[in-house]
Amino acid sequence: MSSRDNILKVVLQNQPAERALPVIDIPVTTTHAEWVEALKTRLDILHVDVREVADYSAIKAILQQQAVPQERSVTTLAALGDVSTYIETVKEDAHSLEDVDWAIIPAHFGVAENGAMWVTESLIQYRVLPFITQQLAIVVNRKDTVYNMHQAYERIAGTNYDFGVFIAGPSKTADIEQSLVLGAHGPKGMTLFLMG
Amino acid sequence: MNSTITNHADAAIQFNLDEPRVDWHDKTLWFIREKRDLASHAIPEWEQLREYASQIKNNVLSNLSQYLQEFEENAIANGVIVHWAADAAEHNQIVHSILKKHQIDRMVKSKSMLTEECGLNEYLEQNGIEVIDTDLGERIVQLAKEPPSHIVLPCIHWKKEEIGELFHKHLGTDKGASDPKYLTAAAREHLRETFLTRRAALTGVNFAVAETGEFVVSTNEGNADMGAHLADVHIACMGIEKIIPKQQHLGVFLRLLARSATGQPITTYSSHFKKPQPHQEVHIVLVDNGRSVHLGKEDFRNSLKCIRCAACMNTCPVYRRSGGHSYHNAVAGPIGSILTPNFDMRANKDLPFASTLCGSCSNVCPVKIDIHDQLYKWRQVLMKEGLGPTTKNASMKMMGWVLSKPSLYNISGKAARLVLKYSPFVVSNKLNPWYKQREMPAPPKESFKEWYKKNRSN
């Protein structure tokens, strides 16, 4: 008998009598405006630089102001193509992104309770992009804010993605004596453009 | 994988030789426990979430064979290659055969307690394959040729000056440098080069969703993603109990996991791997290694609900003052003490006794495992099997004899009070294990029985 069949046989023999799944019901009583405030507060704690902007032209103005000529900036947002190199599809080996200084990407929505942004492969083209870049900027619409992770998965349910990730701030570690250091392996810093 | 001393009490004695260091270790972990409290208290529905998580995991255990098949079917439909391993040896062979097929002799790895359990690194090294652990804490202990001492914080027992010394030797950092920022930056440079040059990456799995065939990996550093996305071959290894039924259940577990572990509302990255990238192979290895048999033990099966947050370790007064290595297993602390005897009762017979049974572990457990009850039940099993500590056997027999004879009991009590009063050195000496790190209490003048007789009339 293969290991597979044997494992499944023993598991079936030993698994206890049926226990029912719970119905998850966590009511949210707060308003959308409060969620946005909670999101901003949380991002602040996560060392994310939050910029509230009206539209893409406001983002462009900020990016142009911050731009350093020697730095490599890429974006997967066509609307920002004149201030950053637009990546439309995957054309090269992902390793070619190793010298990216800035990556500007969109997110589907943000989660107020933990500051996490839901990003899927179709929004970033290269899976490694939000990790390999030195600095990450995420653009999300203010209206696309949910309060908690239950609402988040309600939004995700039924959507198609090959790879998806919640990103909550810059990469970090506290492995050395519990001292927080930003920029473990991924971005050293993160900006969030809250649009609309 | 195992440290040299395989008895918790003996290893704890060694750990306690350096008292200021033990105090530091204790305080560091308590600080994390306090952060967990703050995070959990900020969620009004916390207890409800724990209850949901517990019920979901109970459902998983009661349908595990069906969920495993559902997961396999969906993962295969997603283009993932699924393997099944009966034990550690088969797991290691599977990983090795995948690497051999691709002629790969260097691999990066993110945190996976399962591969620690299976001794994968040693096995691959013996077969000429270099494995580099990429989680900073894991890299530190790997450079030091030590196993992790904590499942979430692998080098919690290391001081920054010692890490500075280690990095000076291995990574060429400045001698005497101990600034965490500087040391982390050095590790970042060293590991970035590694990520960019390795064709295979191995990751653990936090949750595998039966409904969708996807698996979720949580990290703060981004090391799992840097490895997996840049590699031609991604191997994900998981114990069979890591399955959850539906995608929506991730909402419950991701709310609980990081808050319980470090007090963060979520880890920086919660990556959902569903389909391989073009030209990439993704393998999942489903590992039993004793779990299917463990599932059949009614008193002990629900320790398989564990999501490896380590809250029980951070809160445990024994773990905090004896260190992770004293548990001589990949998973230490209270949860390790009830998991490991299922796999090898004799080798881990000491661990259920490494507890005060205070119950704090059960109180913080996000999936409501009855940890301290199981510790107690394991003690009963071990005593029946004749595997209890020998000193305990003798003293328990003596105690039983004294307690069965009331007159003898009265005399013994009186004698003990007199001894404590007039000759405290008889008990306050190094031969008495209760005197270690403790002062003996002042003896009462009389026993409760004597006091009661005197005062009953009032």
Chai-1 contact restraints between the chains, C-beta under 6 A:
chainA,res_idxA,chainB,res_idxB,connection_type,confidence,min_distance_angstrom,max_distance_angstrom,comment,restraint_id
A,S3,B,W84,contact,1.0,0.0,6.0,A-B,restraint_1
A,S3,B,A86,contact,1.0,0.0,6.0,A-B,restraint_2
A,R4,B,W84,contact,1.0,0.0,6.0,A-B,restraint_3
A,I7,B,W84,contact,1.0,0.0,6.0,A-B,restraint_4
A,I7,B,D288,contact,1.0,0.0,6.0,A-B,restraint_5
A,I7,B,S292,contact,1.0,0.0,6.0,A-B,restraint_6
A,L8,B,S65,contact,1.0,0.0,6.0,A-B,restraint_7
A,V10,B,S292,contact,1.0,0.0,6.0,A-B,restraint_8
A,V11,B,L64,contact,1.0,0.0,6.0,A-B,restraint_9
A,V11,B,S65,contact,1.0,0.0,6.0,A-B,restraint_10
A,V11,B,S292,contact,1.0,0.0,6.0,A-B,restraint_11
A,L12,B,S65,contact,1.0,0.0,6.0,A-B,restraint_12
A,N14,B,L295,contact,1.0,0.0,6.0,A-B,restraint_13
A,N14,B,G296,contact,1.0,0.0,6.0,A-B,restraint_14
A,Q15,B,S62,contact,1.0,0.0,6.0,A-B,restraint_15
A,Q15,B,L64,contact,1.0,0.0,6.0,A-B,restraint_16
A,Q15,B,L295,contact,1.0,0.0,6.0,A-B,restraint_17
A,P16,B,S62,contact,1.0,0.0,6.0,A-B,restraint_18
A,E18,B,S62,contact,1.0,0.0,6.0,A-B,restraint_19
A,R19,B,N58,contact,1.0,0.0,6.0,A-B,restraint_20
A,R19,B,N59,contact,1.0,0.0,6.0,A-B,restraint_21
A,R19,B,S62,contact,1.0,0.0,6.0,A-B,restraint_22
A,L21,B,N59,contact,1.0,0.0,6.0,A-B,restraint_23
A,P22,B,Y52,contact,1.0,0.0,6.0,A-B,restraint_24
A,P22,B,Q55,contact,1.0,0.0,6.0,A-B,restraint_25
A,I24,B,Y52,contact,1.0,0.0,6.0,A-B,restraint_26
A,I26,B,E45,contact,1.0,0.0,6.0,A-B,restraint_27
A,H95,B,L196,contact,1.0,0.0,6.0,A-B,restraint_28
A,E98,B,L196,contact,1.0,0.0,6.0,A-B,restraint_29
A,E113,B,P265,contact,1.0,0.0,6.0,A-B,restraint_30
A,N114,B,P265,contact,1.0,0.0,6.0,A-B,restraint_31
A,N114,B,I266,contact,1.0,0.0,6.0,A-B,restraint_32
A,A116,B,I266,contact,1.0,0.0,6.0,A-B,restraint_33
A,R127,B,H229,contact,1.0,0.0,6.0,A-B,restraint_34
A,V128,B,H229,contact,1.0,0.0,6.0,A-B,restraint_35
A,V128,B,L230,contact,1.0,0.0,6.0,A-B,restraint_36
A,F131,B,G222,contact,1.0,0.0,6.0,A-B,restraint_37
A,F131,B,D225,contact,1.0,0.0,6.0,A-B,restraint_38
A,F131,B,M226,contact,1.0,0.0,6.0,A-B,restraint_39
A,M149,B,G251,contact,1.0,0.0,6.0,A-B,restraint_40
A,M149,B,L254,contact,1.0,0.0,6.0,A-B,restraint_41
A,M149,B,R255,contact,1.0,0.0,6.0,A-B,restraint_42
A,H150,B,G251,contact,1.0,0.0,6.0,A-B,restraint_43
A,Y153,B,Q248,contact,1.0,0.0,6.0,A-B,restraint_44
A,Y153,B,G251,contact,1.0,0.0,6.0,A-B,restraint_45
A,D162,B,K274,contact,1.0,0.0,6.0,A-B,restraint_46
A,D162,B,K275,contact,1.0,0.0,6.0,A-B,restraint_47
A,G164,B,H272,contact,1.0,0.0,6.0,A-B,restraint_48
A,V165,B,Y269,contact,1.0,0.0,6.0,A-B,restraint_49
A,V165,B,S271,contact,1.0,0.0,6.0,A-B,restraint_50
A,F166,B,S270,contact,1.0,0.0,6.0,A-B,restraint_51
A,A168,B,I266,contact,1.0,0.0,6.0,A-B,restraint_52
A,A168,B,T268,contact,1.0,0.0,6.0,A-B,restraint_53
A,G169,B,T268,contact,1.0,0.0,6.0,A-B,restraint_54
A,S171,B,E221,contact,1.0,0.0,6.0,A-B,restraint_55
A,S171,B,G222,contact,1.0,0.0,6.0,A-B,restraint_56
A,S171,B,T268,contact,1.0,0.0,6.0,A-B,restraint_57
A,K172,B,N220,contact,1.0,0.0,6.0,A-B,restraint_58
A,T173,B,L136,contact,1.0,0.0,6.0,A-B,restraint_59
A,T173,B,E221,contact,1.0,0.0,6.0,A-B,restraint_60
A,D175,B,L136,contact,1.0,0.0,6.0,A-B,restraint_61
A,D175,B,G137,contact,1.0,0.0,6.0,A-B,restraint_62
A,D175,B,C155,contact,1.0,0.0,6.0,A-B,restraint_63
A,I176,B,K160,contact,1.0,0.0,6.0,A-B,restraint_64
A,I176,B,I163,contact,1.0,0.0,6.0,A-B,restraint_65
A,I176,B,P180,contact,1.0,0.0,6.0,A-B,restraint_66
A,I176,B,L183,contact,1.0,0.0,6.0,A-B,restraint_67
A,E177,B,K160,contact,1.0,0.0,6.0,A-B,restraint_68
A,S179,B,P180,contact,1.0,0.0,6.0,A-B,restraint_69
A,V181,B,P180,contact,1.0,0.0,6.0,A-B,restraint_70
A,V181,B,K181,contact,1.0,0.0,6.0,A-B,restraint_71
A,V181,B,T184,contact,1.0,0.0,6.0,A-B,restraint_72
A,A184,B,E221,contact,1.0,0.0,6.0,A-B,restraint_73
A,H185,B,E221,contact,1.0,0.0,6.0,A-B,restraint_74
A,H185,B,G222,contact,1.0,0.0,6.0,A-B,restraint_75
A,H185,B,N223,contact,1.0,0.0,6.0,A-B,restraint_76
A,H185,B,M226,contact,1.0,0.0,6.0,A-B,restraint_77
A,G186,B,G222,contact,1.0,0.0,6.0,A-B,restraint_78
